[in-house]
Amino acid sequence: MDLVVVLSPAPEHATVEEITGTDGDMEVSNERAFVTKHHDTVRGAQGDARPWMEIEIPDHLRMVPPSDLDVSVQGLAQLYAASRT
């Protein structure tokens, strides 16, 4: 599968990453890059005629337990945990 990652222009402090593959496209976004209370939104589409649909991340794919920490801190913990496996 070919993969292209594009950082798209977004409102100030927001993040949007687009991942284009041969089987479909994904978009990961959040209204803020840091100090946010909301988890990233993940959407996907396959083919030009298909609508974008939100993709829920199953709990069993999360490597650290839920907590009251800021979501950006939880994301960093997820990256650290993934790097240790």
Steps between C-alpha positions, in 0.01 A plus 500: 500500500631845409465764769528880491467717812407867450485769768213722387448866579278523807367774726752640746611236754296225327647186349390312188695209354387335179616147417446396140530133414424281201194352678358823642572818692506592869491831680608553862404836647463691825402860568826550692844342477567523876308564822174351378220310667386324180653192343597509134224445247581227247303485174542276197369459146552249220461618142390837368127431534509381862426746783743569783402300809628532855706203619483412870828383655428182700613505864707183450732698267581757768826417676451712813194500726251789487578783741412859586825623345478750216430314174824629344693346794310173454595506130866541589473207742345290220794583270753415772323170576491412128873572467575256783325201336 
